[in-house]
């Protein structure tokens, strides 16, 4: 009975992966190697290589990827070092600000930077009136600034964790062996946090490559693969699905390449230290102290700035898209009267997605954690694929796969829910598997020896123990689901528009008041979900990664 | 027929690894039976097979006259105490103990009395409403013990229950376990790798090695009359001497492969030893003072030999290199053949 149940789960998991991953990816691949008549061709790839526009986009993608990586590494490691090793006043607030930067959708960031530093931006205008000219933020530098301040928390959270876990004795041993402080950092501390730095950097890199909203809003002609794919797909005249799918394949390969490169680089660098001697935070005085605080608060406040800007602009008085002096709730009123369906869509889709993710993710997580077999290891490995798939690619893949019978899902709410579901499933499986690994198998055996059948023992003992972790994971999935833009943008139709899609449209239309109000609603919902998650599982910022 | 019988139990993990290799033994009602052996000897696999958490590749187990092989573990009515306590962290101490009674649909009032009684037995009466996280390791294991006993199981299994506790607590709790087992009169099987613990707690000990039983016997038999060289050296300390030592010991060595003698059976010859003793001259290599006893490591023509001195005088000095003379009785020497099996009788 029990065995057959888990066999069923395993079959079910593979069916899901085949339907939502293998088929869409297969369709993308097929579409990219087919000509109009449907026969095999590498024409699209040849065109990708020959066309200057695509070559530029490819190069640009690499530039923003590594630019975002470099910026995040710089900001994240500076902040991690200060926070882990120096006493910073109000360090709790700093990490809250980092979380705020992490959960606010990137397109809100882009929008807020435009509000301040765009052509008519508040800060830019003020500086100009003082006679200081700065160029508007649009273009490559704008993208890199947004990425750096948006993605630095990945590096910060991982590296500060690693720094706090270096046994102090190691550094003291190095000191007693005669190394100078600088040598000590380079020869001991740096190698020990390198795995965390490269893992955080990889997250920043992959998100930079995959991000669609920022280059679209702030790039102004600086095109990357994600935006090119979307343009090709969405062009009203001459929409070119096969070229869009070709670019999608290139994007997937690029992400996978970086994932494997990072794995290869850090394959030997796994350190297990003991923590008998925890590192202490140093108390600085005078100028160094002020400098450290300026660095930390500067990064944290600029990173969280988009959220504040959105909140402030959401309560400015408006009429239509035009801001007026003073404050008012016009924008919220407009949401309530005109865009209630969008908010409702977002909430319905997100709750549906979370329900799916939690139940199916937990079942597969149990399978992976408890029933070790070749089949399940393969399942675990396959689940890594959605992890490296940019949202825009998932969207295009779903269009390619589900546009025609037997599965004509395009334009339905289901397709949006399923697209977010498959992207978030790996996280959920991992987190429930790790929650389950925390529960000693002897716990369940104890219940069995006391007279409970295996199924009842699982329900009575294991489920209550992993439930907080599962709910917390569900809350974090909710944050991802409700902020998802790129795949929804490809898949939505008028009646299934979500808040992020609506914000994107509003920014494009110059309707900043509505965008700010919707963004604020999103931020409040996300923060609530994170608050619940942290209450349930203890504060662990790294769960957000 | 015995209360618990294990017959020809074998367990083969993938490939050729034999965790259990034809193990048979019987345990009587009220008996405290210990499985003793180094890690990987199959003792835990055996215990888990009795509990029903592992299936035997071959062999059968019966309890109170009924075969267990087809009975699922939750219907075996066997209480189990775990090495990592396995106390449910989301339930209070009392709820933990009541857990098994709930499955048996025991009425609430009876549950309350039995839980209170069990908690008093393990001296946790005052902790009933606490959550286990607030308790020490020793207290958590007491919950585990109360929880397993309160269901009045047919058999109590304990899988290294004391190995995660510190030394002093281990001794206290092991005496408690022994007392409780005797007072409620239950058959218990106890797994440990600690030979001193096994000697202290057991009615009978089953020494296991590499999936096979080396010897079953009372603590006295296991210690004083080991049947194999493995048991002789695993339980207590033992001086093992090669065959060639025979000439120095005044012994014959036709079939003997190894000789063995316990350190406490060797004396220092200070003119007060029995006339028929074997004498052996040697030099002190190391002297270790332990308070209640002292160990002298001596280099002799027969090999290195440890001598245990009871209640050594604090003023006693043994400089490395100084000459000493060892003496022991011939009947205290054990002899083993090339298969490690004891040769007939003592002092042959």
Interface residues (C-beta under 8 A of the other chain):
Chain A: X440 X442 X443 X445 X446 X447 X448 X449 X450 X451 X452 X453 X454 X456 X457 X461 X464 X465
Chain B: X51 X52 X53 X72 X73 X74 X75 X76 X77 X78 X79 X80 X82 X83 X84 X86 X88 X89 X90 X99 X100 X103 X104 X144 X147 X148 X151 X157
